[in-house]
Amino acid sequence: MEAHLTQIWIVAGGVLLCGLGAVTCLVRGDLKPMRASGQGLGRHGRLALGAVLGIGVIAFTIKLIALFFLSSYPTQTISPILAQSQMGQEKAQEKAARLQARMVQVPKAWTLWEALPETAPAPIENPTTKSKIALGKQLFHDKNLSQDRSLSCASCHDIDQYGGADGKKQAIGVQGAVGHRNTPTVLNAAFQRRLFWDGRASSLEQQALGPLLNPIEMGMPSDEAVVARVIQEASYPPAFRQAFGADGKITIKTITQALAAYQRSLITPDSPYDDFIKGDATALSEAAQRGMFLFADLGCKLCHAGPNFSGASLIGPKRPYAPLQSHRLAEKEAQALSQDKGRAGPESDLGVWRIPSLRNVALTAPYFHNGSVDTLSEAVRIMAQAQLNAKIIEEKQFEPKSDMKILRWSQEDRSFTLTQKKILQQKDVSDLVAFLEALTSRSLQPK
């Protein structure tokens, strides 16, 4: 059915005339007795009352007409209004979707706080057993596995004093050879899916072979030479049979499997942080709790994620590598950290590195791939500036507003966006350090 304007005006006019007629009759007839009795309102009174009543009748009539046509002809009345409103909502939703698509999506898993598991996963082909761990520990401390019999794996991975590292800028190998990079910790390496600073090894078994054959580390000339050294020790053959069965031969594969099994036992799930996550509200100091909040709020947790605080871990969110934005640092710091480009290769503008675990980081100084930073506080300052593009200021330092803003041009939207630059004071750095210190195993803390 179609509603024409002519019909609408005819009906509305008829209703209006009826209303006016009723009001006129009401005023002229119903009020006349009141005038005869001397109680009338007079001419002006009748007109005023008639006008009031008439306006009421007209307003009520108009409402009835509007309701009639809105319900009888929705296509011509309500639908266009709803269509325009719906179109506006769709445009708003589309704009919001475009903005959301340009934002970095942070999975919920990246925001969770988790305690470290007490056992590490092992590959099917190399299940962890007590006898295998004992054999691996013996091999790990055996200096006969180095070319000049002067070093063992434990020489560069001192668990008791340096948190599984060696406290040196670069590793020192056989005959005093100086390595190219800082020694990573062996503690909790069982949870890492990428090993070495450049992530070139994908398992502990593969990693264990690297230092044995590296000419500036343990310097053994070949797999066969390693096997021959192990066979020479009388205690090893029965230990291998116990660990790998009656036919357990001494091979480079079983040697690296035993070493890997021992490393999978080097887990430190007993830090104050772990106690706090498990329900001990007193395990973290107020400073450490503030640092924990900042660690997530600033974005540190996006890379150092999961219970092992590393995106390169077997458990937790996966983000194995990250570029080091050393160009944002002071010239001296930038030069020291940018000479080695890691996984990216020498031709790259930025170095790319495996994201290391922060477990027991307070014990593993000096820091970074080249050991160029001596203190944890300075390492935090460098990471805040390089990776977060934050500005470090003194507590009472005047900070012009222009220095707090970052202006970015969007080619897609052909517009600028102005964002607030992260500002950290020294007390914030101290709080972050307090939190990182709370990742230290209680068994490793000084007595």
C-alpha positions as CSV (number, residue, x, y, z in Angstrom):
1,M,0.0,0.0,0.0
2,E,1.3,3.5,-0.9
3,A,0.6,6.6,1.1
4,H,0.0,9.8,-0.9
5,L,0.4,13.3,0.5
6,T,-3.1,14.3,-0.9
7,Q,-4.8,11.6,1.1
8,I,-2.8,12.5,4.2
9,W,-3.8,16.2,3.9
10,I,-7.5,15.3,3.3
11,V,-7.7,13.1,6.4
12,A,-5.7,15.6,8.5
13,G,-7.9,18.5,7.3
14,G,-11.1,16.6,8.1
15,V,-10.0,15.7,11.6
16,L,-8.8,19.3,12.1
17,L,-12.3,20.7,11.1
18,C,-14.1,18.3,13.3
19,G,-11.9,19.2,16.2
20,L,-12.4,23.0,15.6
21,G,-16.2,22.5,15.3
22,A,-16.4,20.5,18.5
23,V,-14.5,23.2,20.4
24,T,-16.7,25.9,18.9
25,C,-19.9,24.1,19.9
26,L,-18.4,23.4,23.3
27,V,-17.6,27.1,23.9
28,R,-20.9,28.6,22.5
29,G,-23.2,26.0,23.9
30,D,-21.9,24.6,27.1
31,L,-20.8,28.0,28.5
32,K,-24.1,29.9,27.6
33,P,-26.0,28.8,30.8
34,M,-23.2,30.0,32.9
35,R,-23.5,33.5,31.3
36,A,-27.3,33.6,31.8
37,S,-26.8,32.8,35.4
38,G,-24.3,35.6,35.8
39,Q,-21.5,33.1,36.2
40,G,-20.2,33.2,32.6
41,L,-16.7,33.9,31.7
42,G,-17.4,36.6,29.3
43,R,-16.4,36.9,25.6
44,H,-12.6,36.9,26.2
45,G,-12.8,34.1,28.7
46,R,-14.7,31.9,26.3
47,L,-12.2,32.6,23.5
48,A,-9.2,31.8,25.8
49,L,-10.8,28.6,27.0
50,G,-11.7,27.6,23.5
51,A,-8.2,28.2,22.3
52,V,-6.7,26.1,25.0
53,L,-9.2,23.3,24.4
54,G,-8.7,23.6,20.7
55,I,-4.9,23.3,20.9
56,G,-5.3,20.2,23.0
57,V,-7.7,18.6,20.5
58,I,-5.4,19.5,17.6
59,A,-2.3,18.1,19.3
60,F,-4.0,14.9,20.2
61,T,-5.4,14.6,16.7
62,I,-2.0,15.1,15.1
63,K,-0.5,12.4,17.3
64,L,-3.2,9.9,16.3
65,I,-2.6,10.7,12.6
66,A,1.2,10.2,13.1
67,L,0.7,6.9,14.8
68,F,-1.8,5.8,12.1
69,F,0.5,6.5,9.2
70,L,3.7,5.2,10.9
71,S,2.0,1.9,11.6
72,S,0.2,1.7,8.2
73,Y,3.0,2.9,5.9
74,P,6.4,1.9,7.5
75,T,8.2,1.7,4.2
76,Q,7.5,5.4,3.4
77,T,7.9,6.7,7.0
78,I,10.1,4.7,9.4
79,S,12.3,2.6,7.1
80,P,14.2,5.6,5.5
81,I,15.1,6.9,8.9
82,L,16.2,3.5,10.1
83,A,18.2,2.9,6.9
84,Q,20.1,6.2,7.4
85,S,20.8,5.3,11.1
86,Q,22.0,1.8,10.1
87,M,24.2,3.2,7.4
88,G,25.8,5.6,9.9
89,Q,26.4,2.7,12.3
90,E,28.0,0.5,9.6
91,K,30.3,3.3,8.6
92,A,31.4,3.8,12.2
93,Q,31.9,0.1,12.6
94,E,33.9,-0.1,9.4
95,K,36.1,2.8,10.5
96,A,36.7,1.1,13.9
97,A,37.6,-2.2,12.2
98,R,40.2,-0.4,10.1
99,L,41.7,1.2,13.1
100,Q,41.7,-2.1,15.0
101,A,43.3,-3.9,12.1
102,R,46.2,-1.5,12.2
103,M,46.7,-2.1,15.9
104,V,49.1,-4.7,17.2
105,Q,47.0,-7.7,18.4
106,V,48.3,-9.0,21.7
107,P,47.1,-12.6,22.4
108,K,45.9,-13.2,25.9
109,A,48.7,-15.7,26.4
110,W,51.3,-12.9,26.2
111,T,49.7,-11.1,29.2
112,L,49.5,-14.1,31.6
113,W,52.0,-14.5,34.5
114,E,53.0,-18.2,35.0
115,A,55.3,-20.1,37.3
116,L,58.1,-22.2,35.8
117,P,57.3,-25.9,35.6
118,E,59.4,-28.2,37.8
119,T,60.2,-30.6,34.9
120,A,61.3,-29.9,31.4
121,P,59.9,-31.7,28.3
122,A,62.2,-34.2,26.6
123,P,62.2,-35.5,23.0
124,I,60.8,-39.0,22.4
125,E,64.1,-40.3,21.2
126,N,65.9,-39.1,24.3
127,P,63.7,-39.6,27.4
128,T,65.2,-38.3,30.6
129,T,66.3,-40.8,33.3
130,K,68.2,-40.6,36.5
131,S,71.1,-42.7,35.1
132,K,71.3,-40.6,32.0
133,I,71.4,-37.4,34.1
134,A,74.2,-38.8,36.2
135,L,76.2,-39.8,33.1
136,G,75.6,-36.3,31.6
137,K,76.7,-34.6,34.7
138,Q,80.0,-36.6,34.7
139,L,80.6,-35.6,31.0
140,F,79.6,-32.0,31.7
141,H,82.5,-31.7,34.3
142,D,85.0,-33.8,32.4
143,K,88.0,-31.7,31.2
144,N,89.2,-34.6,29.0
145,L,86.6,-33.6,26.5
146,S,88.7,-30.5,25.5
147,Q,91.6,-30.6,23.1
148,D,94.3,-29.7,25.8
149,R,92.4,-31.3,28.7
150,S,92.1,-27.9,30.4
151,L,88.4,-27.1,30.1
152,S,85.0,-28.8,30.6
153,C,81.5,-27.6,29.8
154,A,81.3,-26.5,33.5
155,S,84.3,-24.2,33.0
156,C,82.1,-21.8,31.0
157,H,78.8,-22.7,32.7
158,D,79.5,-22.2,36.4
159,I,76.2,-23.0,38.1
160,D,77.2,-22.1,41.7
161,Q,78.8,-18.7,41.1
162,Y,77.6,-17.2,37.9
163,G,74.1,-18.6,37.3
164,G,75.2,-21.0,34.6
165,A,77.4,-18.5,32.8
166,D,81.1,-17.6,33.4
167,G,81.1,-13.9,34.4
168,K,83.4,-13.0,31.4
169,K,82.7,-10.6,28.5
170,Q,83.5,-13.3,26.0
171,A,84.1,-17.0,26.6
172,I,87.7,-18.2,27.0
173,G,88.5,-21.4,25.2
174,V,91.4,-23.8,24.9
175,Q,94.9,-22.3,24.9
176,G,93.4,-18.9,26.0
177,A,91.5,-18.4,22.8
178,V,88.9,-15.6,23.2
179,G,85.4,-16.3,21.8
180,H,83.3,-13.8,19.9
181,R,80.3,-13.7,22.2
182,N,79.2,-13.8,25.8
183,T,78.5,-17.2,27.4
184,P,74.7,-17.8,27.7
185,T,73.4,-19.5,30.9
186,V,72.8,-23.2,30.8
187,L,70.1,-22.9,33.5
188,N,66.6,-23.5,32.2
189,A,68.0,-23.9,28.7
190,A,65.8,-27.0,28.7
191,F,62.9,-24.7,28.0
192,Q,64.5,-23.0,25.1
193,R,63.5,-24.0,21.6
194,R,66.4,-22.0,20.1
195,L,70.0,-22.2,21.5
196,F,73.1,-20.0,21.1
197,W,72.8,-16.2,20.8
198,D,71.9,-16.5,17.1
199,G,69.5,-19.4,17.7
200,R,71.4,-21.7,15.3
201,A,70.7,-24.9,17.4
202,S,67.1,-26.2,17.8
203,S,67.8,-28.7,20.5
204,L,70.0,-29.3,23.5
205,E,71.4,-32.4,21.7
206,Q,72.5,-30.3,18.8
207,Q,73.8,-27.5,21.0
208,A,75.9,-29.9,23.1
209,L,78.0,-30.9,20.1
210,G,78.9,-27.3,19.1
211,P,81.3,-26.3,21.9
212,L,83.1,-29.7,21.7
213,L,84.1,-29.2,18.1
214,N,84.5,-25.4,18.1
215,P,88.3,-24.6,17.7
216,I,88.1,-21.6,20.0
217,E,86.0,-23.4,22.7
218,M,86.9,-27.0,23.5
219,G,88.7,-27.5,20.3
220,M,88.2,-31.3,19.7
221,P,89.1,-32.0,16.0
222,S,86.3,-34.5,15.3
223,D,83.4,-36.6,16.6
224,E,85.7,-39.6,16.6
225,A,88.2,-37.8,18.8
226,V,85.5,-37.0,21.4
227,V,84.4,-40.7,21.4
228,A,87.9,-41.9,21.8
229,R,88.5,-39.7,24.8
230,V,85.3,-41.0,26.5
231,I,86.2,-44.6,25.8
232,Q,89.6,-44.2,27.4
233,E,87.9,-43.5,30.8
234,A,87.1,-46.9,32.4
235,S,84.1,-45.7,34.3
236,Y,82.2,-44.6,31.2
237,P,81.4,-47.9,29.4
238,P,79.3,-49.3,32.3
239,A,77.7,-45.9,32.8
240,F,76.6,-45.8,29.2
241,R,75.2,-49.3,29.4
242,Q,73.2,-48.3,32.5
243,A,71.9,-45.1,30.8
244,F,71.2,-46.5,27.3
245,G,70.7,-50.2,27.9
246,A,72.8,-53.3,27.5
247,D,73.8,-52.4,24.0
248,G,74.4,-48.8,24.8
249,K,77.5,-47.9,22.8
250,I,79.6,-44.9,23.3
251,T,78.9,-42.7,20.2
252,I,78.8,-39.0,19.6
253,K,75.0,-39.3,19.6
254,T,74.8,-41.0,23.0
255,I,77.4,-38.5,24.4
256,T,75.3,-35.5,23.4
257,Q,72.1,-37.2,24.5
258,A,73.5,-37.7,28.0
259,L,74.8,-34.1,28.1
260,A,71.3,-32.8,27.0
261,A,69.6,-35.0,29.6
262,Y,71.7,-33.4,32.4
263,Q,71.0,-29.9,31.1
264,R,67.2,-30.7,31.2
265,S,67.6,-31.2,34.9
266,L,69.1,-27.7,35.5
267,I,65.8,-26.0,36.3
268,T,65.2,-23.3,38.8
269,P,61.5,-23.0,39.6
270,D,62.0,-21.7,43.1
271,S,62.4,-17.9,42.7
272,P,60.5,-15.3,44.7
273,Y,58.5,-14.6,41.6
274,D,57.4,-18.2,41.3
275,D,56.3,-18.2,45.0
276,F,54.4,-15.0,44.4
277,I,52.5,-16.5,41.4
278,K,51.7,-19.6,43.4
279,G,50.0,-17.5,46.1
280,D,52.6,-16.1,48.5
281,A,51.7,-12.4,48.6
282,T,54.8,-11.6,50.7
283,A,57.3,-13.2,48.3
284,L,57.8,-9.9,46.3
285,S,58.8,-6.6,47.7
286,E,56.7,-3.5,46.9
287,A,59.5,-2.4,44.5
288,A,59.5,-5.8,42.8
289,Q,55.7,-5.6,42.4
290,R,55.9,-2.2,40.9
291,G,58.6,-3.5,38.5
292,M,56.5,-6.4,37.6
293,F,53.7,-4.1,36.6
294,L,56.0,-1.9,34.6
295,F,57.5,-5.0,32.9
296,A,54.1,-5.7,31.4
297,D,52.8,-2.1,31.0
298,L,55.9,-0.9,29.1
299,G,55.9,-3.9,26.8
300,C,58.9,-5.9,28.0
301,K,56.7,-8.9,28.3
302,L,55.9,-9.0,24.6
303,C,59.4,-10.4,23.9
304,H,60.3,-11.9,27.3
305,A,57.1,-13.9,27.5
306,G,56.0,-17.0,29.2
307,P,57.3,-18.6,32.4
308,N,60.9,-18.7,31.1
309,F,60.7,-15.0,30.1
310,S,61.8,-15.7,26.5
311,G,59.8,-15.8,23.3
312,A,62.3,-18.5,22.1
313,S,61.0,-20.9,24.7
314,L,59.3,-24.3,24.2
315,I,56.4,-23.1,26.5
316,G,54.6,-19.8,26.2
317,P,54.1,-17.5,23.3
318,K,56.5,-17.9,20.4
319,R,58.7,-15.0,19.2
320,P,62.2,-16.5,19.0
321,Y,64.0,-13.5,17.5
322,A,64.0,-9.7,17.8
323,P,66.1,-7.0,16.1
324,L,68.3,-4.9,18.4
325,Q,67.5,-1.2,17.8
326,S,70.9,-0.1,18.7
327,H,70.7,3.0,16.5
328,R,68.5,4.6,19.2
329,L,71.4,4.6,21.7
330,A,74.2,6.9,22.4
331,E,77.0,6.6,19.8
332,K,79.4,4.7,22.1
333,E,76.8,2.2,23.1
334,A,75.4,1.8,19.6
335,Q,78.8,1.1,18.2
336,A,79.6,-1.5,20.8
337,L,76.3,-3.4,20.2
338,S,76.0,-3.1,16.4
339,Q,79.3,-4.6,15.3
340,D,78.0,-8.1,15.5
341,K,74.7,-8.5,13.6
342,G,74.0,-12.0,14.9
343,R,71.4,-14.0,12.9
344,A,70.9,-11.1,10.4
345,G,74.4,-11.3,9.0
346,P,77.0,-8.5,8.5
347,E,75.2,-6.8,5.7
348,S,72.1,-6.1,7.8
349,D,71.3,-2.7,9.2
350,L,70.1,-4.2,12.5
351,G,71.4,-7.1,14.5
352,V,68.9,-9.9,15.0
353,W,69.2,-12.1,18.1
354,R,67.5,-14.9,19.9
355,I,65.4,-13.5,22.8
356,P,67.2,-14.8,25.9
357,S,65.6,-16.0,29.1
358,L,65.7,-13.5,32.0
359,R,65.7,-16.2,34.7
360,N,68.5,-15.7,37.1
361,V,69.6,-12.7,35.0
362,A,70.9,-10.9,38.1
363,L,73.7,-13.5,38.3
364,T,74.8,-13.6,34.6
365,A,76.5,-10.3,34.1
366,P,78.1,-8.9,32.0
367,Y,75.1,-8.6,29.5
368,F,74.3,-8.7,25.9
369,H,75.8,-10.8,23.1
370,N,79.2,-9.2,23.5
371,G,79.2,-8.7,27.3
372,S,79.6,-4.9,26.9
373,V,77.3,-3.9,29.8
374,D,78.4,-4.7,33.4
375,T,75.4,-4.0,35.5
376,L,71.7,-5.0,35.3
377,S,70.6,-1.4,35.9
378,E,72.5,-0.3,32.8
379,A,71.2,-3.2,30.8
380,V,67.6,-2.2,31.7
381,R,68.3,1.4,30.7
382,I,69.7,0.3,27.3
383,M,66.8,-2.0,26.6
384,A,64.3,0.7,27.5
385,Q,65.8,3.1,25.1
386,A,66.7,0.7,22.3
387,Q,63.7,-1.6,22.3
388,L,60.9,0.6,23.8
389,N,62.2,3.9,22.5
390,A,61.7,5.3,26.0
391,K,63.3,8.3,27.5
392,I,65.1,8.1,30.8
393,I,65.0,11.2,32.9
394,E,66.0,12.2,36.4
395,E,63.3,12.5,39.0
396,K,63.1,16.4,39.0
397,Q,64.3,16.9,35.5
398,F,62.3,19.4,33.4
399,E,60.9,17.7,30.3
400,P,59.5,19.8,27.4
401,K,56.3,18.4,26.1
402,S,57.7,18.2,22.6
403,D,60.2,15.6,23.8
404,M,57.4,13.4,25.1
405,K,55.6,13.1,21.7
406,I,56.2,10.9,18.8
407,L,54.8,12.0,15.4
408,R,54.1,9.3,12.8
409,W,52.8,9.7,9.3
410,S,50.3,7.1,8.0
411,Q,50.4,6.7,4.2
412,E,47.2,4.7,4.2
413,D,45.2,7.4,6.0
414,R,47.2,10.3,4.7
415,S,47.3,11.7,8.2
416,F,49.6,12.1,11.3
417,T,49.2,10.5,14.6
418,L,50.7,11.8,17.8
419,T,51.5,9.4,20.5
420,Q,52.9,9.7,24.0
421,K,56.6,8.7,24.3
422,K,57.4,6.4,27.2
423,I,59.1,8.2,30.0
424,L,61.0,6.4,32.7
425,Q,62.6,7.8,35.8
426,Q,65.5,6.3,37.7
427,K,63.1,4.9,40.3
428,D,61.3,3.0,37.5
429,V,64.6,1.5,36.4
430,S,65.2,0.5,40.0
431,D,61.8,-1.1,40.3
432,L,62.4,-3.1,37.1
433,V,65.8,-4.3,38.4
434,A,64.1,-5.3,41.7
435,F,61.6,-7.4,39.7
436,L,64.4,-9.0,37.6
437,E,66.3,-9.8,40.8
438,A,63.2,-11.6,42.0
439,L,63.6,-14.1,39.1
440,T,66.7,-15.5,40.8
441,S,66.4,-19.0,42.2
442,R,66.5,-19.1,46.0
443,S,68.9,-22.0,45.7
444,L,71.4,-19.8,43.8
445,Q,71.1,-16.7,46.1
446,P,74.1,-16.0,48.4
447,K,73.7,-17.6,51.7
